[in-house]
Amino acid sequence: MLKHCELEEGLAFIGEGAFTNCSVLSEVKLPDTITAINAEAFWGCMELESLELPESLVVIGEKAFYDTAIKSLKLPSGITGISFEMLDGMSELESIEVPESKADSYKDQFGELGIEIKVY
């Protein structure tokens, strides 16, 4: 069973459902070249408690982290298409750290969900 994964530099995206139901996956190291994490990429990775997103990331697909144990995320400044669906199903999520320039957009989408929004 896959518990740890380090993806190689040069990888541009994580495909839809790539790690779906890797229930014991607890650690993933993403390369600085990732620009997209597609829909349901980490769905059901129940042991995944943290993930460092590279600054190169611009797209987080719908339910990319559904049913993970991630409690906080620092979202890169280049994220486009801020919507509820990108963090849908993250029942353990307590806080997100977002760029000051986009704080209002994140507050509009996630403010009523009880998710603390921190600004960097």
N, C-alpha and C positions, 0 to 999 in steps of 0.2 A: 504494500500500500504506500502511496506517495505521501510523505510527511513534509518534506522540504523540497523546494524547487528554486533554482537560480537560472533565470532566462538570460540568454546570450545577448550581448550588445549587437546592434544591427536589426533586431526584431522590431518591426513597426507597429504591430497590433497583436492583441490576444483575441482569437476568434470566438464567435458566439458559442457558448456552452463548453469552452475548452477544458475547464476544470470542474464541471458540474458533478456534484455528488462525490467529490474527493473529500469524504467526511473527516479524514484524519489529517488533511493538509493543514499545517499550522504555520508555515513560514514560506513566503515567496519573496524573492528579490527580483525586482523589475529593472531592466536596463534603462539607461537615460534616453534611449531611442524610441521608446513606446509612445505612440501618439493616440492610440485608441484601445480601450477595453470594451469589447462589444457585449451585447446583451447576454445576460445570464452566464457570463464567463466564470464566475466563482460561486454560482448558485449551489447551496447545500454544503459549502465548505465550513462546517460547523465548528471546527477547531481554529479557524483563521481569526485571530484576535486583533492583529494590526497589519497594516500594509502601508509602505512608504510609496507614494505616488510621485513619479518623476515630473519635473517641471515641463517636460516636452508634451505631456498628456493634454489633449484637447477634447476628447470625446469619452464619456462614460455612458455606455449603453443601458437600456432599461433593465432593471433588476440585476445589474452586474454583480452585486454583492448580496443578493437575496439569501436570507437564512445563514449568514455568517455571524461570528461573534465579535466583529469589529465594533469597538466602542467609540473611537474617534478617528477622524480623517483630516488631513491637511490637503485641501483641494488646490491644485495649481492655478495660476492666474490665467492661463490660456484656455481653460474649460469653456466650451461654447454650449449653447442649448441647455441652460440651467432649467431643470424641471424636476418635479416630484418623482418621476419614474426612474431617474438615475440612481436614487438612493432608496427606492421602494423595497420593502421587505427586510430592512435592516433594523430588526426589533431591538438589538443591543446598542444601537448607535445613540450616544449621549451628546456628542459635540462634533462640530465641523469647524475647521479653521479656514477662513476664506480671505481673499485679497480685499483690502479696503474699498477698492474701486467697484467691486461687485457685491458688497455686503447687503445693499438694499434688495437686490434681486434674490439673494439667498434667503433673506428674511421673509420676503413675500412668499417664497415657495415652501420654506420649512419652519417658519416662525411659530405656527400653530401646532406643530407636532411635538413640542417639548424638547426639541433639539437645541442645545446651546450653540450659538453662533459666535465664534471668536474671530477677531480681525487681525490680520498681519500686514 
